Amino acid sequence: MEDLVRELAVDKHARYIVSVEKRKDDFESVVMEHLRMNGAYWGLTTLDILGKLDMVDPDEVITWVMSCQHESGGFAGNIGHDPHILYTLSAVQVLALFDKLDVLDTDKVSNWYNTFHIMFCLIYKVDVAGLQNEDGSFSGDMWGEIDTRFSYIAINSLSLLHRLDKINVEKAVKYIVSCKNVDGGFGCTPGAESHAGQIFCCIAALAITGSLHHVDKDLLGWWLCERQVKSGGLNGRPEKLPDVCYSWWVLSSLIMIDRVHWIDKKKLIKFILDCQDKENGGISDRPDDAVDVFHTYFGVAGLSLLEFPGLKPIDPAYALPVDVVNRIFFGG
Ligand SMILES: [Zn+2]
């Protein structure tokens, strides 16, 4: 491991993240414009894991985050955009990173009610979609991709806010369990193909709600560890190319079901390190591709899950540094 430690370009990655945050008009910032809130979460969490969160001004970040809050209570991806549950989770996570969740408590209670209401409606819609899918009235693609993701997002953010009692957890868990497949994995709707990203959402939601007993850990563990290809990287489905972001989806799932020792950790570390831009910082999906904040986050978070020396440990279910999660739930 010693030889690998020196290979992680910590300072360059930190400088890359800060520079992306500051750039306004190149390709990546245009693409990121509407989902800046997600970008902020990826970038700032990466900085925290690298031990470099002090490179940004917390007040500046918090002021910007709060200016993205819609009057309904939900958060938008950027100032002046529409609120969405995806950005609301990112906003809550960013505030949690800076220990500023109390900024939200000073807000009007009605705002909160509306945020919860939006989340509840989304979960409810997920349930309806599930039922309709079972009787065949909806195609898997129409609702695919998004449903178990929404379940996870709602459960994660409400749990961070200590408001899990605002939703029907039993019903949400039941829906997730109905998406379980014979290969042990989970799809986006009942009967849909297992996919690593979807498996992460389902396993993390089950972990947060204390429902992991619904998972066949050996069967799922086998499917997940088969995602490792020759180069050491992980793919999301059989026959697909490896991609650094799966270091997160697959690894965190393996950790939550206690089967991470079934993959070759050293080879995966090597693969992630090979995806670095060692000159300008940042991590790409595969060696020699262009870097972006998304894959930089998943690469660094993956290394953290692999207990790479010098990095803060990250919680596999909440996708936040362990010390942040502990602060929220144990005040420590
Ligand atoms: Zn990717």
Residues whose N, C-alpha, C, O or C-beta is under 5 A from the ligand:
A	BS01	ZN	D243 C245 D285
